[in-house]
């Protein structure tokens, strides 16, 4: 039983790592709507708010990278939860600094974080290959949504 849990857990970690690896690539997959939002943000943001939102985006990017490398095997699911909490806090800061800009990307990351939290709870209640796979998939979605938000914001910096 324990061997099965460890195998499932290792598989989930491998899936998260492979999906999350895309976070550091330079390829961008934004649509025309985020580009329009970016242009609007660039035109309407004051220098002070732009620098604040740029710093918030960088902090968020760093936390997304930490989620990518959190050592689940050594620290358990609490390692993921700690990083998710940091990402949620930094998302709130970025949302405040953005003054209503980047709403589609902020909402996408918020939704992905909600799903990840649900899957973390399920994994804590009954860790198996199904909950591990759902956790890996939702972590990858957070990384993707976060990358999209950071890219959109940094294009205005």
N, C-alpha and C positions, 0 to 999 in steps of 0.2 A: 504494500500500500504506500509506504513512504517512498519507495523507489519510483512508483508511478507518479506520485506528486512531484518529486524532483525532476523527473523526465519531462512532465508536462510544464513545469515551471521553467526549465531550461529552454524548452521549445518556445514558450511564450516570450522569454527574454530574447531569443534569437529573432523572433518575428518583430518585436519592438525595435530591436537594433537595426534590422534591415529596412523597416519602414522609416524609422527616424533618421537614418543616414541621409535621406533626402533633405534634411533641414540645413545641411551645410553646403549643398550644391548651389551653383550660381544660376541654375535654370529657374525661370519664373513662369508660373502658370496663372497669370491674372487675366481677367476678362476686361472688356472695355468699360464696364461699370466701375470697377475699382480705379481704373486710370482716371475716369472722370472725377471720382471722389478725390483722388490725389490732387488733381489739378485745382479743384475747388478749394481744398485745404491749403494748398500752396498760395493761392491768390488771397485767401481771407485770413490766414494766420498772422498774428503779430510776431515780431522777432522773439519776444519772451516766450510766448506760448509755443512757438515752433521749437525752440531749444528745449523746453520742458518735455514736449511730446517726443522729441528725438531721444532724449535721455531715457524716458520711460520705455520707448521701443527697444533701446539697447539693453536695458535691464531685463525686459521680457525675453529678448533673444538669449541672454545668458541663462535665464532660468529654463528656457526650453532646451538648451544644450545640457543643462544639469539633469533634466528629466530623462533625456536620451541616455545618459551614462549612469543614472542612479543604480546602485548595486543591490538589486533585489535579492540576489542569492545570499549576500552577506547581511543585509539589513531588513529583509522581509518587505512586506507590502507597505510598511510605514515609511520606507524610503520614497516610494512613489507618492504617498499621501503628503509627505512633507513638501515635495517639489510641486505638487498640484496646488497646495495651499499658497506657496510663494507665487506661482503663476496667477492664481486668482487675485491675489493682492496687487500684483503688478498690473494686471489687466484693469483693475479698478482705478489705479493711479493713472494709467494711460488714458482710460475713458474720461476721467476728470480733466486731464491735461488737453485732450483733443477737443473739448468744447463742442460736442455733437458731430464732429467729423469722423470718418472711418466707421460709421455705424454698421454697415453690412459685414465688415471684417470682424469688428468687435463682437457682434451678435453671433457670428459663426464660431469664434473661439469660445465664447460663453456657452454655447450649445454643446460644443465638443467636450468642454470641461464638465458639464453636467452629466453627459453620458459616461465619461471616464469615472466620475465619482460614483455613479450607479454601479458600474462594473467593478470598481474597487470594493464596494460594499458586498456585492455578490461573491467576489473572490474571497473576501474575509469570512463570509458565512459558510461557503462550501467551495474550497479550492479544488478544481479539477481541470481537465484539459479544455472543457467548454468555457469555463469562466476565465481560464488563462488566455485562451484565444480571443475572447471578447475584450479582455483587458488590454491585450497587445494591439488589437485593432483600434480600440478607442484612444489609446496612447498615441498611436500613429496619426489618428485624426486630429488630436490636439496639436501635435507637432506641425502638421500640414496647415491647419487653420492659423496657428501662431506664426508660422513662416509667412503666410500670405499677409497677415496683418502687419508684421514687422517690415516686410518688403514695401507694402503700400505706404506706410508711414515714412520709412527712410527715403523713399523717392521724393519726399517733400522737404527733406532736411538739407 
